[in-house]
Amino acid sequence: MSFRKIDISELCFNPFTKIGKEWMLITGGNMDKYNTMTASWGQLGVAWGKNVLTCYIRPNRYTYGFVEEEEEFTASFFGEGCREALAFCGSHSGRDCDKAKEAGITPAEVGGLVTFEEAEMVFTCRKLYVYDWQESGFVTDDGFPAQFFGKDPYHRAYIAEITGVYVKE
Ligand SMILES: Cc1cc2nc3c(=O)[nH]c(=O)nc-3n(C[C@H](O)[C@H](O)[C@H](O)COP(=O)(O)O)c2cc1C
């Protein structure tokens, strides 16, 4: 299975559905050593005149270390047939198992980074700006942040330039 690079202007989808409902795999590392996790929080847009993807990773995720370590990572999108695989990658840690093997997806190289053969679309992403969410940043007093955090650490946000868009050949 191989991927074909397309121009970002060819993209045509609803980002709210694509990220929020269909989810994506954020994968850091290289073919020798990588980790992946499911994410459903993120944005696509423009900053500093560049096309960017923003994603949010809690520091206690195993994937966090891989994304921190390297300059680039991938965001991979899948069809409905991989729903269970994504659910698996979002509920198990790569610290404890060979996620791809157990989820039934196959690592594949794209643009020198790692994705999966089963992906329908892949973004290669170069980190530009990183910041940590903080309790003091919330300007709402309706209590909603408490639903998400409790004792868990706040997410780190990665604003990353989309350096390549690939679709299944
Ligand atoms: C649908 C779904 C969406 C998720 N979205 C995120 C997210 O945006 N950010 C995040 O840090 N964790 C998110 N998670 C949780 C991680 O995917 C999960 O903790 C995963 O097991 C981490 O794996 P790792 O320890 O191998 O990195 C999500 C989980 C699911 C099931």
The ligand as an ORCA input file, in Angstrom:
! r2SCAN-3c Opt
* xyz 0 1
  C     -12.037      8.955     20.843
  C     -10.838      9.305     21.673
  C     -10.260     10.556     21.565
  C      -9.137     10.908     22.321
  N      -8.583     12.163     22.160
  C      -7.483     12.484     22.860
  C      -6.865     13.761     22.656
  O      -7.275     14.587     21.823
  N      -5.761     14.065     23.431
  C      -5.263     13.169     24.348
  O      -4.266     13.481     25.026
  N      -5.820     11.946     24.532
  C      -6.905     11.592     23.803
  N      -7.455     10.341     23.954
  C      -6.867      9.386     24.900
  C      -5.633      8.646     24.357
  O      -5.828      8.222     23.021
  C      -5.381      7.422     25.262
  O      -5.094      7.850     26.569
  C      -4.319      6.483     24.727
  O      -4.458      5.249     25.372
  C      -2.905      7.013     24.942
  O      -2.014      6.044     24.477
  P      -0.439      6.067     24.745
  O      -0.227      6.021     26.242
  O       0.072      4.864     24.033
  O       0.056      7.342     24.146
  C      -8.580      9.973     23.211
  C      -9.148      8.696     23.333
  C     -10.257      8.367     22.557
  C     -10.856      6.972     22.673
*
